[in-house]
Every structure is written in structure tokens, then in C-alpha cells.
Amino acid sequence: MKLTETKFEALVLRGLFAACIVVCGLILTAMVTAKPTPVQLASGGPVSALLASAPSSCALPDSSDTVCIRGEG
């Protein structure tokens, strides 16, 4: 059997398609089986510790449409 140019191209394209399917399958498997570690967004300390470290005065310039929230303490 003689390997013509069209048969060679078809063979290369089929091999490329199979390689793409394998790579996509590996990526999908890695995404599905991944076990991410949980992220700790806040420490276990009380909120009052956070408010104690906050500035007592508003850092924004004084204007009529500015609202600063201050914790009482």
C-alpha cells in the first residue's frame, strides 16, 4: 500500500485529534478530582479586636456626601 500525501495528512490529523482528546480528558479529570484546601478568610479573634485597631477618626475628606462609619467603644 502506497502512502500518498492525502493519506499522510489524514493520519496526522487523526493523531492530532486523538492527542487533543487525551489532553482534554486529563485536564478534565484533574479538575474533577482536585481537592482544594479551604481558605481561612478571618482569624478566630473577636470583632472588637478588629475595631480596636481601626482609626478613631475618618480618613476621608469632609464633604456633605461622605459617610464614615465609626464603632463605638
Secondary structure by P-SEA (a helix, b strand, c coil): ccccaaaaaaaaaaaaaaaaaaaaaaaaaaaaacccccccccccccaaaaaaaccccccccccccbbbbbbcc
